[in-house]
Amino acid sequence: MAFKLRETRRPIVGSAGVPPATAPSGAAVASRFALDADEASPVPLIAHPVYSKLRSPLILGHKSHADVTKDICQLLDHKPGRGWWISLSISLVLLIIGVVATVHTVMTGIGTWGLNRTVGWAFDITNFVFWIGIGHAGTFISAILFLFNQKWRTSVNRSAEAMTLIAVMCAGLFPIIHMGRPWLFYWVLPYPNTRGTLWVNFRSPLLWDFFAISTYFTISAVFWYLGLVPDLATVRDRTKSKLRRAFYQVLSLGWNGSNRTWSRYETVYAVLAGLATPLVISVHSIVSFDFATSLIPGWHSTIFPPYFVAGAVFSGFAMVMTLMLLVRRLMHLEDYITRQHLENMCKVALLTGSIVGLAYITEIFTGFYSGNPNEIFLIINRGLGPYAWAYWIMFSCNALLPQLFWFKKLRTSIPAIFVLSILINVGMWFERFVIIVTSLHRDFLPSSWTMYTPTITEMGLLVGSFGLFFTCFLIFLRLFPVISINEVKGVLGYARH
């Protein structure tokens, strides 16, 4: 009896949007090998799982492909529980506060803020840079870790991508409001000169921010939506509601799960990941140029681009950990978002937090080493001046507390991770506040020194931005799969004995 090894290519079977069980994670085309006895019916060979004593399973509970589909899709099938409605109510209240503050600002003017002739930037730009930084973790997790073939990203990339889009939307509101006449925001668009000469000032940081944010948002939105398409087809085939089926039918773009469809999908996904990767570096570098291209002490520094990028990834991962811990607990996804995922994110936070701490020390060193009295005064003023409390909150939360992640016991402790992730974001917000306000409130001319105090309107805008963020994220949880079904199925055999 002669045996021959034959490769056969078949359409993907099973639930739409589900890659073949024998394919490695991210593979587009499933190559099925079978041993034939005298051209008998082919019998597919099951690929051996990857396991080692040095590795931990990424998905717990010995889930099958059907279990993954059921566990994630049922979160959309059931009606939202009491916890979701309570969370949405709180978020909507915060959002309404922000809307009232925004309307008051637009109707009255930015004189309702605590700005003065010395401190022209404060809460608005602080919030803008903060939210831009929050949006960096999603692209980092989805694009860079995908290109480096990091399997653990599969359980958190979907929520991180959604977080990126929402955070960028929150960030984009503050420059528009700060214009004073937000109804003319379209003037920053370099559209054809139908109204006379070109009025766009390409040397303005405001224009740089516009191009950076619009490009980043566009690529991130396409990247996020493309990854959703296979899962939307899965939900489409399972849902019983005609309205929801029609909704997912349109969004799934006629996905049929064939080999050709998967091949095209994986090709485009890899290309978009390659395009999105430089944006992680470029976007926050451009935001840092808003400060670094000026001559103000504390801003005029070449360390700002890498410093801002590391801080953005640092704060973004902290926000991802905060959200994932809440989603993991409230939606009962402990088998999919494991302590291993959280530990890996803690390691990234430790690395980027150490880079941020090094940047703080480098700023102090270069300031004194330069011999510039203005730079030396700025450093002393930050640490010992009237805003010293903000500086030391920033330094403690961003440079000292992340060092606790060196201990594995804390990296795997859910309460410790939750508290530290919140404190890191508090510290990162104060970092932007310190950079902006302490560099402005005491400038070259002592007669113009002044203090800045935020008004209730500015506090309302800050609260409203968090309300918008959490409202949009809660709606995302009800409309789309919170975990990538097709990518998780590709890592079920990882380290499984």
C-alpha positions in Angstrom: 0.0 0.0 0.0 1.6 3.3 -1.1 1.2 6.4 0.9 1.5 9.9 -0.6 1.7 13.3 1.1 -0.7 15.6 -0.7 -1.6 19.2 -0.1 -5.2 20.2 -0.6 -6.6 23.7 -0.5 -10.2 23.9 0.8 -12.5 26.7 1.6 -12.6 27.7 5.2 -15.5 26.0 6.9 -17.3 26.7 10.1 -18.4 30.0 11.4 -17.8 32.9 9.1 -14.8 34.9 10.1 -13.0 31.9 11.8 -9.6 31.0 10.5 -8.8 27.2 10.2 -7.9 25.4 13.3 -4.7 24.0 11.8 -3.4 27.3 10.7 -1.0 29.3 12.8 -2.1 32.6 14.2 -2.4 35.2 11.5 -2.2 32.7 8.6 -4.4 33.6 5.7 -4.5 30.4 3.7 -4.9 27.0 5.4 -2.7 24.4 3.9 -4.3 21.0 4.7 -1.9 18.0 4.4 -3.3 14.5 4.3 -2.0 11.0 4.0 -3.8 9.1 1.3 -4.0 5.3 1.0 -4.4 4.5 -2.8 -6.0 7.9 -3.3 -8.5 7.3 -0.5 -10.4 10.2 1.1 -7.9 12.7 2.6 -7.7 12.8 6.4 -6.5 16.1 7.7 -3.6 16.0 10.2 -4.0 18.1 13.3 -1.1 20.4 13.9 0.7 19.9 17.2 0.2 22.6 19.8 3.1 24.7 20.8 4.0 24.0 24.4 6.9 24.3 26.8 7.5 24.4 30.5 8.8 27.9 30.0 5.5 29.1 28.5 2.1 29.8 29.9 -1.1 29.3 28.0 -2.6 32.5 26.6 -6.2 31.3 26.9 -7.3 29.3 29.9 -10.1 26.8 30.4 -9.2 24.5 27.4 -11.5 26.4 25.1 -12.6 25.0 21.8 -13.3 27.1 18.7 -17.0 26.8 19.5 -16.5 27.9 23.1 -14.6 31.1 21.9 -17.4 32.0 19.5 -20.1 31.4 22.1 -18.3 33.2 25.0 -17.6 36.4 23.1 -20.8 36.6 21.0 -23.1 36.0 23.9 -21.9 39.3 25.4 -23.7 40.9 22.5 -26.7 38.7 22.5 -27.8 39.3 26.1 -29.4 42.5 27.3 -27.0 44.8 29.2 -26.9 44.3 32.9 -27.4 46.7 35.8 -23.7 47.4 36.0 -23.5 48.6 32.4 -26.5 50.9 32.8 -25.1 52.4 36.0 -21.7 53.0 34.3 -23.4 54.5 31.3 -25.5 56.8 33.5 -22.5 58.1 35.3 -20.6 58.6 32.0 -23.6 60.5 30.5 -23.8 62.8 33.6 -20.1 63.6 33.1 -20.6 64.1 29.4 -23.5 66.5 30.0 -21.3 68.5 32.4 -18.7 68.8 29.6 -21.3 69.8 27.0 -22.6 72.6 29.4 -19.0 73.8 29.9 -18.3 73.7 26.2 -21.5 75.7 25.3 -20.7 78.2 28.0 -17.1 78.6 26.6 -18.3 79.0 23.0 -21.1 81.5 23.9 -19.0 83.6 26.3 -15.4 83.1 25.1 -12.3 81.6 26.5 -12.2 84.4 29.0 -14.2 82.0 31.1 -11.0 80.1 31.6 -8.2 81.0 34.0 -5.8 82.0 31.2 -3.9 85.3 31.3 -1.3 87.2 29.3 1.5 85.0 30.7 -0.2 81.6 30.8 -1.9 81.3 27.4 -1.9 77.5 27.4 -3.1 75.5 30.4 -5.9 73.0 30.9 -6.9 72.8 27.2 -3.5 71.9 25.8 -2.8 69.7 28.8 -5.9 67.7 28.1 -5.1 67.6 24.4 -1.6 66.2 24.9 -2.9 63.8 27.5 -5.6 62.2 25.3 -3.3 62.0 22.3 -0.9 60.0 24.5 -3.7 57.7 25.7 -4.4 56.8 22.1 -0.9 55.5 21.4 -1.2 52.1 23.2 -3.8 50.9 20.8 -1.7 51.3 17.7 1.4 50.0 19.5 -0.4 46.8 20.6 -2.1 46.2 17.3 0.5 47.2 14.8 4.0 46.9 16.3 3.3 43.8 18.4 1.6 42.2 15.4 4.7 42.8 13.2 6.8 41.3 16.0 4.5 38.3 16.2 3.6 38.7 19.8 0.8 36.3 20.4 -0.4 37.8 23.7 -1.8 40.9 22.0 -4.8 39.0 20.6 -6.9 39.3 23.7 -6.4 43.1 24.2 -5.8 44.6 20.8 -9.5 45.1 19.9 -10.3 47.2 23.0 -7.0 49.0 22.7 -7.8 50.0 19.1 -11.3 51.3 20.1 -9.7 53.2 23.0 -7.3 54.8 20.5 -10.1 56.1 18.3 -12.1 57.5 21.2 -9.1 59.1 22.8 -8.1 60.8 19.6 -11.7 62.2 19.2 -11.5 63.5 22.8 -8.1 65.1 22.0 -9.3 66.8 18.8 -12.0 68.7 20.6 -9.6 70.9 22.7 -7.7 72.7 20.0 -11.0 73.4 18.2 -12.5 74.9 21.4 -9.3 76.8 22.1 -9.5 78.6 18.8 -12.1 80.9 20.3 -14.2 80.7 17.2 -14.7 77.0 16.8 -17.2 77.4 14.0 -14.3 78.5 11.8 -12.2 75.4 12.5 -12.2 74.5 8.8 -9.8 77.3 8.2 -7.0 74.9 9.1 -7.9 72.7 6.2 -5.7 73.4 3.2 -8.6 73.3 0.7 -8.3 75.1 -2.7 -8.0 78.8 -2.8 -11.6 79.6 -3.7 -11.7 82.4 -1.2 -8.5 84.2 -2.2 -4.9 83.5 -1.3 -3.9 80.5 0.8 -4.3 81.4 4.5 -3.0 78.2 6.0 0.3 78.9 7.9 2.3 75.8 7.4 4.8 77.0 10.1 2.0 76.9 12.7 2.1 73.9 15.2 -1.7 74.0 15.1 -1.6 72.9 11.4 1.0 70.3 12.2 -1.3 68.9 14.9 -4.2 68.8 12.4 -2.3 66.8 9.9 -0.9 64.4 12.6 -4.3 63.8 14.3 -6.3 63.4 11.0 -3.7 61.0 9.6 -3.5 59.0 12.8 -7.2 58.8 13.2 -7.8 57.7 9.6 -5.3 54.9 9.6 -6.3 53.7 13.1 -10.0 53.7 12.2 -9.3 51.7 9.0 -7.0 49.3 10.9 -9.6 48.8 13.6 -12.5 48.3 11.2 -10.6 45.8 9.0 -9.8 43.7 12.0 -13.5 43.7 12.9 -14.8 42.4 9.6 -14.3 38.6 10.2 -15.9 38.9 13.7 -18.8 40.9 12.4 -19.5 38.1 9.9 -19.5 35.7 12.8 -22.0 37.8 14.8 -24.1 38.2 11.7 -24.5 34.5 11.3 -25.4 33.9 14.9 -27.7 36.8 15.8 -31.5 36.1 15.8 -32.6 39.8 15.6 -33.4 40.8 12.0 -32.4 44.4 12.8 -29.0 43.4 14.2 -28.5 40.9 11.4 -29.0 43.7 8.8 -26.7 45.9 10.8 -23.9 43.4 10.8 -24.6 42.3 7.2 -23.8 45.8 6.0 -20.7 46.1 8.2 -19.3 42.7 7.4 -18.9 43.7 3.7 -20.1 40.3 2.4 -17.4 38.3 4.2 -17.7 34.6 3.3 -14.6 33.1 4.9 -13.1 31.6 1.8 -9.4 31.1 1.3 -9.2 34.0 -1.2 -11.0 36.3 1.3 -8.6 35.4 4.1 -5.6 35.8 1.8 -6.6 39.3 0.8 -7.5 40.2 4.4 -4.2 39.1 5.8 -2.3 41.0 3.1 -4.1 44.2 3.7 -3.9 43.8 7.5 -0.1 43.5 7.3 0.2 46.5 5.0 -1.9 48.6 7.3 0.2 47.5 10.3 3.3 48.6 8.5 1.7 52.0 7.7 0.5 52.5 11.3 3.8 51.6 13.0 5.6 54.9 12.0 2.6 56.9 13.2 3.2 55.8 16.8 6.5 57.7 16.6 5.5 60.5 14.3 2.3 61.7 15.8 3.5 62.4 19.4 6.8 63.7 18.0 4.8 66.3 16.0 2.9 67.2 19.1 6.2 67.6 21.0 7.3 70.1 18.3 4.6 72.4 19.5 6.9 73.0 22.5 10.4 72.1 21.3 10.4 74.6 18.4 9.9 77.5 20.8 12.6 79.4 22.8 10.8 79.1 26.1 13.0 77.4 28.8 11.7 74.0 29.6 10.3 73.6 26.0 13.3 74.3 23.8 14.7 70.8 24.1 15.7 68.1 21.5 14.8 65.3 24.0 11.1 66.1 23.6 10.2 63.8 20.6 11.5 60.5 22.1 10.4 61.7 25.6 6.9 62.3 24.5 6.6 59.1 22.5 7.8 57.0 25.5 5.4 58.9 27.8 2.5 58.4 25.4 3.0 54.6 25.2 3.4 54.6 29.0 0.2 56.4 29.7 -1.7 54.5 27.0 -0.7 51.1 28.4 -1.8 52.3 31.9 -5.2 53.2 30.5 -5.5 49.8 28.6 -4.7 48.0 31.9 -7.4 50.0 33.7 -10.0 49.2 31.1 -9.0 45.6 30.7 -9.2 45.0 34.4 -12.7 46.4 34.5 -13.8 44.5 31.4 -12.2 41.3 32.6 -14.1 41.5 35.9 -17.5 42.8 34.8 -17.8 40.7 31.7 -16.3 37.5 33.2 -13.4 37.2 30.7 -10.8 35.9 33.1 -10.1 33.0 30.8 -9.3 35.3 27.9 -7.6 38.2 29.6 -5.3 36.3 31.9 -2.7 37.4 34.4 -0.1 36.6 31.7 -1.6 39.4 29.5 -1.5 41.8 32.4 2.0 40.9 33.4 3.2 41.5 29.8 1.6 44.9 29.8 3.2 45.7 33.1 6.6 44.9 31.6 6.0 47.3 28.8 4.8 50.0 31.3 8.0 49.3 33.3 10.2 49.8 30.3 8.5 53.0 29.1 8.2 54.3 32.6 11.9 53.8 33.1 12.6 55.8 29.9 10.3 58.6 31.1 12.2 58.6 34.4 15.5 58.8 32.6 14.1 61.7 30.6 13.3 63.6 33.8 16.9 63.1 35.1 18.3 64.0 31.7 16.3 67.3 31.7 17.7 68.2 35.1 21.3 67.3 34.1 21.2 69.2 30.8 19.6 72.2 32.4 22.4 72.6 34.9 25.2 71.5 32.5 24.1 74.1 30.0 25.0 76.9 32.4 22.0 78.9 31.1 20.6 80.8 34.1 17.0 80.6 32.6 17.1 76.8 32.3 18.6 76.5 35.8 16.0 78.7 37.3 13.2 76.7 35.6 14.4 73.4 37.1 14.7 74.9 40.6 11.2 76.6 40.1 9.7 73.3 39.1 11.0 71.4 42.1 10.8 74.1 44.8 8.4 76.7 43.3 4.7 77.3 43.8 3.8 74.4 41.6 6.3 72.0 43.2 3.4 69.8 44.5 2.5 69.1 40.8 6.1 68.3 39.9 6.6 65.8 42.7 3.2 64.1 42.0 4.4 63.7 38.4 7.9 62.4 39.4 6.5 60.0 42.0 3.8 58.5 39.8 5.8 58.3 36.6 9.3 57.5 37.6 9.2 55.8 41.0 5.9 53.9 41.3 6.4 51.9 38.0 9.6 50.5 39.5 7.3 48.3 41.6 6.7 46.3 38.5 10.1 44.7 38.9 8.4 42.4 41.4 6.5 39.6 39.9 4.1 39.4 42.8 2.9 43.0 42.0 2.9 42.4 38.3 0.4 39.6 38.8 -1.7 41.2 41.6 -4.9 42.5 40.2 -5.6 45.2 42.9 -2.0 46.4 42.7 -2.1 46.7 38.9 -5.4 48.6 39.0 -4.2 51.1 41.5 -0.8 51.7 39.9 -2.4 52.1 36.4 -4.7 54.8 37.7 -1.8 56.6 39.5 0.3 56.4 36.4 -2.3 58.2 34.4 -2.7 60.8 37.1 1.0 61.3 37.0 1.0 61.6 33.2 -1.7 64.2 33.3 0.4 66.2 35.8 3.4 65.8 33.6 1.7 67.8 30.8 0.4 70.3 33.3 4.0 70.8 34.7 5.5 71.1 31.2 3.0 73.7 30.1 2.2 75.8 33.1 5.5 75.9 35.0 7.3 76.9 31.9 5.0 79.8 31.2 4.0 81.3 34.6 7.5 82.7 35.3 9.1 83.8 32.0 12.1 86.0 31.2 10.5 89.2 32.6 9.8 89.0 36.4 7.2 91.8 36.2 5.0 89.5 34.2 5.2 86.5 36.5 1.7 85.3 37.5 -0.1 82.3 38.8 -2.6 80.2 37.0 -5.7 78.7 38.6 -8.2 76.7 36.6 -11.9 77.8 36.7 -15.0 75.6 37.1 -15.5 75.8 33.4 -12.1 74.2 32.7 -12.8 71.5 35.3 -16.1 70.8 33.5 -14.3 70.4 30.2 -11.8 67.9 31.7 -14.7 65.9 33.4 -16.7 66.0 30.2 -13.8 64.6 28.2 -13.7 61.5 30.5 -17.5 61.3 30.2 -17.2 61.2 26.4 -14.5 58.6 26.5 -16.3 56.2 28.8 -19.7 56.7 27.1 -18.2 55.8 23.7 -16.3 52.9 25.2 -19.4 51.5 26.8 -21.4 51.7 23.6 -18.5 49.9 21.8 -18.8 47.1 24.3 -22.5 46.6 23.3 -22.1 46.8 19.5 -18.9 45.0 18.7 -16.9 41.9 20.0 -14.6 43.1 22.8 -12.1 40.4 21.9 -10.9 39.4 18.4 -12.6 36.0 17.9 -10.6 35.0 14.9 -7.2 35.9 16.4 -7.9 34.3 19.7 -8.7 31.0 17.9 -5.3 31.1 16.4 -3.5 30.9 19.8 -5.7 28.3 21.6 -3.0 25.7 21.2 -0.2 28.0 22.5 1.5 26.3 25.5 -1.4 23.9 25.9 -0.4 20.5 27.2 
